[in-house]
Amino acid sequence: MMFNAGCITKKLPCRYKNMIRRLPVFIIIAVLILTFSSCYKRVEGCLDSVSSNYNPLADDACSGCCKNPNLTISIKHQINDTFYSPTDTVFNLKNQMYKILDFSYYISDVRVRFLNGDFLTGIKKVDYTTSAGNFTVEDNFIKIRPDVFVYTINEIRNFGIFDSLFFVAGLDVGIRSASSINVANSHVLSDSLFLKDENKQKIWWHVTIAKGKDFSDTLQLSFDLNEQEVDMVFAKNLETKPGNNVPFTIKVNYDAWFEETDFEADLSEIKNSVLKNLKKGFIVE
């Protein structure tokens, strides 16, 4: 049976005719409102404005999804101001030629300094035990390798303007002599990844040198003591905003370490010469 709206509207007063004509519009609007309101899904996200994944458009706070920004360092491995290669032939000030075949060393206690002199605070910590007791320090440890160029040092929540950088080339004696270090197996201070010499003793710096006219003489150099403090001013102030990583770059000129070294001297003399020039190799950009 076909419905005829005209049959109804002819018998109705004018005001009711207009109401009937408008009824479909009201229905459409009502249906649209109900449809869109029922389809809208509240957005869950990070509402912490200091987090790196802060979402100001989120309706509800997520549980455990917020991520802290990172303090990161980029290392430029260089010899004679060009990219490092183990095949590079280098001449020192004594006109002795050599090649740096490999290297590995620790940088620790990495901190950037605000304009007011305060240091940026890292969130992650490391617990370790020595004969003197239990200790907790910021987890600002990285192990530098020639095939790795960017390192995450620690999570942070501070921001502002920084003007300088401090770090230790090496490891504190407490870490080196610790009877236990509470870290994951993937950590650079874990027993499986800790830098060690050929006698399985913990060290913080190791370099393999090829020397002599045909580079057939290989020299293994390592340090377990005499860590070096390095304090450098940025070429220009580094400013960060809430939620931003704090990145900086260090150029390491490895030839500077050996420029005064006499490779014909005894081992202790060679190591003393390297230690004397170690800081010269680091340049912050």
Summary of the structure (lengths in Angstrom):
residues: 285
radius of gyration: 32.4
end to end distance: 85.4
largest distance: 119.3
contacts: 789
relative contact order: 0.16
helix: 19%
strand: 40%
